Amino acid sequence: MNQYDKLRKKVESQARRMQQAEKDRPTLFSQTVFIGTLGLLFILPVVLGAYFGLWLDSKVQGYCIQWTVSFIIIGVFIGAINVYLFIRE
């Protein structure tokens, strides 16, 4: 093989890679779905923690929000871990 054949093959390979990258470019819809999924992964544990904490607080005599606040904070941490693991994939 001479120098020009190597150069031609390299240019063709790069052109194919560029065409494939153009085809695989994310659309607005896929980006919107991705952001929505991230939102659900973060918010769902927070809301579930709030409801569970509120239910536990309703079982205690008097006014108490200790469980609600605790489970909201736990939900924030779990949601952050969910988002991190989802983005890492």
C-alpha positions as CSV (number, residue, x, y, z in Angstrom):
1,M,0.0,0.0,0.0
2,N,1.3,3.4,-0.8
3,Q,0.9,6.6,1.2
4,Y,-2.2,7.8,-0.8
5,D,-4.2,4.6,-0.1
6,K,-3.6,4.8,3.6
7,L,-4.6,8.5,3.6
8,R,-7.8,7.7,1.5
9,K,-8.8,4.8,3.9
10,K,-8.3,7.0,6.9
11,V,-10.4,9.9,5.4
12,E,-13.1,7.4,4.5
13,S,-13.2,6.0,8.0
14,Q,-13.4,9.4,9.5
15,A,-16.2,10.4,7.1
16,R,-18.2,7.3,8.1
17,R,-17.7,8.1,11.8
18,M,-18.9,11.7,11.2
19,Q,-22.0,10.4,9.3
20,Q,-22.8,8.0,12.1
21,A,-22.4,10.7,14.7
22,E,-24.8,12.9,12.8
23,K,-27.4,10.1,12.7
24,D,-27.0,9.4,16.4
25,R,-27.3,13.0,17.5
26,P,-30.0,13.3,20.2
27,T,-33.3,14.9,19.2
28,L,-35.3,17.5,21.2
29,F,-37.8,14.8,22.2
30,S,-35.1,12.4,23.5
31,Q,-33.4,15.2,25.5
32,T,-36.8,16.2,27.0
33,V,-37.5,12.6,28.0
34,F,-34.0,12.3,29.5
35,I,-34.5,15.5,31.6
36,G,-38.0,14.3,32.7
37,T,-36.6,11.0,33.8
38,L,-34.0,12.7,35.8
39,G,-36.7,14.8,37.5
40,L,-38.7,11.8,38.4
41,L,-35.7,9.9,39.7
42,F,-35.0,12.8,42.0
43,I,-38.5,13.9,43.1
44,L,-40.1,10.5,43.6
45,P,-38.0,9.5,46.7
46,V,-38.5,12.9,48.2
47,V,-42.3,12.8,47.8
48,L,-42.5,9.2,49.1
49,G,-40.3,10.1,52.0
50,A,-42.6,13.1,52.9
51,Y,-45.7,11.0,52.8
52,F,-44.2,8.2,54.8
53,G,-42.9,10.7,57.4
54,L,-46.2,12.4,57.6
55,W,-47.9,9.1,58.2
56,L,-45.5,8.2,61.0
57,D,-45.9,11.7,62.5
58,S,-49.7,11.2,62.5
59,K,-49.2,8.2,64.7
60,V,-47.4,10.3,67.4
61,Q,-49.4,12.3,70.0
62,G,-49.2,16.1,69.7
63,Y,-47.5,18.2,67.0
64,C,-44.4,16.6,65.6
65,I,-42.7,16.8,62.2
66,Q,-39.5,15.0,63.1
67,W,-40.2,11.9,60.9
68,T,-41.4,14.0,57.9
69,V,-38.2,16.2,57.8
70,S,-36.0,13.2,58.4
71,F,-37.5,11.2,55.5
72,I,-37.5,14.2,53.2
73,I,-33.8,14.6,53.8
74,I,-33.3,10.8,53.2
75,G,-35.3,11.1,50.0
76,V,-33.1,14.0,48.8
77,F,-30.0,11.8,49.3
78,I,-31.6,8.8,47.6
79,G,-32.8,11.0,44.7
80,A,-29.3,12.4,44.2
81,I,-27.8,8.9,44.2
82,N,-30.5,7.8,41.7
83,V,-29.6,10.7,39.4
84,Y,-25.9,10.1,39.7
85,L,-26.2,6.4,38.8
86,F,-28.6,7.1,35.9
87,I,-26.2,9.7,34.4
88,R,-23.2,7.5,34.9
89,E,-24.7,4.8,32.7
